[in-house]
């Protein structure tokens, strides 16, 4: 298997502008009111005047263990050997929603046809899930950055082969990843100097529907 592609997120740099989710829809020519492949959640803790809120940008994390793939009855979801990206063959999808139940990040969305689509790490454009696209290339290799990365105002989102993303992470984030944080599905920088907010984010990312959401 080739090197796993993955996302990196720094909540300290995210300003909650939603440029990432807007850019995703524009890149894939999706309607403004369509379900988002990348969403920004707002995790809050405390009460006024001791109140804090941190925006968290989330999408499909292309998990190394891909729980969505293991539960898909028609084998429409495939974790690619060449780059680890989880793709969807919409010609095989039956719209059963098993993947939605299995996904820890709430990534699968369903269109008017009832078929699943989600972040494909910008393998290709359009409503599909990246099935049949060539191996993902870095910008240095002639590929394009994912829309959420290129349009992130605060430079809070990165994506690429694991070794390249790890090289850009802080020592603390890399150490937490190696220790199994987020089940090694995504590299996340620790929230600066606020254990309560950090814990709220961990709880929110493991139970995506439980956090306050502003679409």
C-alpha positions as CSV (number, residue, x, y, z in Angstrom):
1,X,0.0,0.0,0.0
2,X,1.2,3.5,-0.8
3,X,1.6,6.2,1.8
4,X,-1.6,7.1,3.6
5,X,-3.0,10.6,2.8
6,X,-4.5,12.4,5.8
7,X,-5.7,15.7,7.2
8,X,-4.2,18.0,9.8
9,X,-6.1,20.6,11.7
10,X,-5.0,23.4,14.0
11,X,-7.9,24.8,16.1
12,X,-5.8,27.6,17.3
13,X,-5.5,29.0,13.7
14,X,-9.1,28.3,12.6
15,X,-11.2,31.5,12.7
16,X,-14.6,29.9,12.0
17,X,-15.1,31.7,8.6
18,X,-16.5,28.6,6.8
19,X,-14.3,29.3,3.8
20,X,-13.3,25.6,3.7
21,X,-16.9,24.4,3.4
22,X,-17.8,27.0,0.8
23,X,-14.6,26.2,-1.2
24,X,-15.5,22.5,-1.1
25,X,-19.0,23.2,-2.6
26,X,-17.6,25.5,-5.3
27,X,-14.8,23.0,-6.3
28,X,-17.4,20.2,-6.7
29,X,-20.1,22.4,-8.2
30,X,-22.6,21.5,-5.5
31,X,-25.7,23.5,-4.6
32,X,-25.3,26.0,-1.7
33,X,-28.0,24.2,0.3
34,X,-26.5,20.7,-0.3
35,X,-25.2,18.8,2.7
36,X,-21.6,19.7,3.4
37,X,-18.7,17.4,2.8
38,X,-16.7,19.6,5.1
39,X,-18.5,21.3,8.0
40,X,-17.5,23.8,10.7
41,X,-18.7,23.0,14.2
42,X,-18.5,25.5,17.1
43,X,-17.5,23.8,20.3
44,X,-18.3,25.8,23.4
45,X,-17.5,25.5,27.1
46,X,-18.3,27.5,30.2
47,X,-20.9,30.1,30.9
48,X,-20.9,33.9,30.5
49,X,-18.6,35.7,31.4
50,X,-16.3,32.7,31.5
51,X,-17.3,31.4,28.1
52,X,-15.1,30.2,25.2
53,X,-15.8,28.9,21.8
54,X,-13.5,27.1,19.3
55,X,-14.4,26.4,15.7
56,X,-13.6,22.9,14.5
57,X,-13.5,22.0,10.8
58,X,-14.3,18.4,10.0
59,X,-14.8,16.1,7.0
60,X,-14.2,12.5,6.0
61,X,-10.8,11.6,7.6
62,X,-10.1,8.7,5.2
63,X,-9.6,6.5,8.2
64,X,-6.8,3.8,8.2
65,X,-9.4,1.3,9.5
66,X,-12.3,2.8,7.4
67,X,-15.4,1.6,9.4
68,X,-17.7,2.7,6.6
69,X,-15.9,0.3,4.2
70,X,-16.3,-2.7,6.5
71,X,-20.1,-2.3,6.9
72,X,-21.1,-1.4,3.3
73,X,-23.3,-4.3,2.0
74,X,-22.6,-3.9,-1.8
75,X,-18.9,-3.1,-1.3
76,X,-19.3,0.4,-2.8
77,X,-16.8,2.0,-0.4
78,X,-13.2,1.3,-1.1
79,X,-10.0,2.3,0.8
80,X,-7.5,2.7,-2.0
81,X,-4.2,0.8,-1.8
82,X,-2.2,3.5,-3.7
83,X,-3.0,6.5,-1.3
84,X,-5.3,5.4,1.4
85,X,-8.1,7.6,0.2
86,X,-11.6,6.2,0.9
87,X,-13.8,6.4,-2.2
88,X,-17.4,5.6,-3.1
89,X,-18.6,3.8,-6.2
90,X,-22.0,5.4,-6.6
91,X,-23.0,2.8,-9.3
92,X,-22.9,0.2,-6.5
93,X,-24.3,2.3,-3.6
94,X,-27.8,1.3,-2.6
95,X,-28.4,4.2,-0.2
96,X,-28.8,2.0,2.9
97,X,-27.0,4.5,5.3
98,X,-25.0,1.8,7.0
99,X,-21.9,3.9,6.4
100,X,-23.5,6.9,8.2
101,X,-24.1,4.8,11.2
102,X,-20.5,3.5,11.2
103,X,-18.7,6.8,10.5
104,X,-17.3,8.5,13.7
105,X,-17.2,11.9,11.9
106,X,-20.6,12.1,10.3
107,X,-19.0,12.3,6.9
108,X,-21.5,10.5,4.6
109,X,-24.1,12.7,2.9
110,X,-27.0,11.6,0.6
111,X,-28.3,13.3,-2.5
112,X,-31.8,13.4,-4.0
113,X,-31.1,10.0,-5.5
114,X,-30.4,8.6,-2.0
115,X,-26.8,7.8,-3.0
116,X,-23.9,8.5,-0.7
117,X,-21.2,11.1,-1.4
118,X,-18.5,12.6,0.7
119,X,-15.1,14.3,0.7
120,X,-12.8,12.6,-1.8
121,X,-9.8,14.7,-1.0
122,X,-10.4,16.4,-4.3
123,X,-9.4,13.4,-6.3
124,X,-11.9,14.7,-8.9
125,X,-14.7,17.2,-9.2
126,X,-18.4,16.7,-9.1
127,X,-20.9,14.8,-6.9
128,X,-19.1,11.4,-6.9
129,X,-16.8,9.9,-4.4
130,X,-13.6,9.7,-6.3
131,X,-14.1,6.2,-7.6
132,X,-11.8,5.3,-10.5
133,X,-9.6,8.4,-10.2
134,X,-5.8,8.1,-10.7
135,X,-3.5,8.1,-7.7
136,X,-3.5,11.3,-5.7
137,X,-0.6,13.6,-6.4
138,X,0.9,16.4,-4.3
139,X,1.2,19.9,-5.8
140,X,4.9,19.2,-6.2
141,X,3.9,16.2,-8.4
142,X,1.5,18.2,-10.4
143,X,-1.7,17.6,-8.3
144,X,-3.9,20.3,-6.9
145,X,-4.4,21.1,-3.2
146,X,-7.8,20.1,-1.8
147,X,-10.1,23.1,-1.9
148,X,-10.5,23.3,1.8
149,X,-6.7,23.6,2.2
150,X,-6.1,26.1,-0.5
151,X,-8.9,28.4,0.7
152,X,-8.3,28.2,4.4
153,X,-7.9,31.8,5.6
154,X,-6.0,30.9,8.8
155,X,-3.9,28.1,7.3
156,X,-5.5,25.7,9.8
157,X,-6.1,22.8,7.4
158,X,-3.4,20.7,5.7
159,X,-3.5,17.5,3.7
160,X,-1.0,15.2,2.1
161,X,0.9,12.0,2.6
162,X,1.3,11.2,6.3
163,X,5.1,11.8,6.5
164,X,4.7,15.3,4.9
165,X,1.8,16.3,7.2
166,X,3.6,15.0,10.2
167,X,6.7,17.1,9.3
168,X,4.6,20.3,9.5
169,X,2.9,19.4,12.8
170,X,4.2,20.6,16.1
171,X,6.1,18.2,18.3
172,X,3.1,18.0,20.7
173,X,0.7,17.2,17.9
174,X,3.0,14.6,16.4
175,X,3.6,13.0,19.8
176,X,-0.2,12.9,20.5
177,X,-0.8,11.3,17.1
178,X,1.9,8.6,17.7
179,X,0.3,8.0,21.1
180,X,-3.0,7.2,19.4
181,X,-5.0,10.5,19.6
182,X,-8.1,10.4,17.5
183,X,-7.2,6.7,16.7
184,X,-4.5,8.1,14.4
185,X,-7.1,9.2,11.9
186,X,-6.2,12.9,11.8
187,X,-3.4,15.1,13.2
188,X,-4.8,17.8,15.5
189,X,-2.8,20.5,17.3
190,X,-3.6,20.8,21.0
191,X,-5.7,23.8,22.0
192,X,-3.4,26.4,23.6
193,X,-3.6,26.6,27.3
194,X,-7.2,25.5,27.8
195,X,-7.8,21.9,28.9
196,X,-11.6,22.3,29.1
197,X,-11.9,23.4,25.5
198,X,-9.6,20.7,24.4
199,X,-11.7,18.1,26.1
200,X,-14.9,19.5,24.6
201,X,-13.3,19.2,21.2
202,X,-12.3,15.6,21.8
203,X,-15.8,14.8,22.9
204,X,-17.3,16.7,20.0
205,X,-15.2,15.0,17.4
206,X,-16.0,11.5,18.7
207,X,-19.7,12.3,18.8
208,X,-20.1,14.7,15.9
209,X,-23.8,15.3,16.5
210,X,-23.4,16.4,20.1
211,X,-21.6,19.7,19.4
212,X,-23.1,23.0,18.6
213,X,-23.2,23.4,14.8
214,X,-23.5,26.4,12.7
215,X,-23.8,25.3,9.1
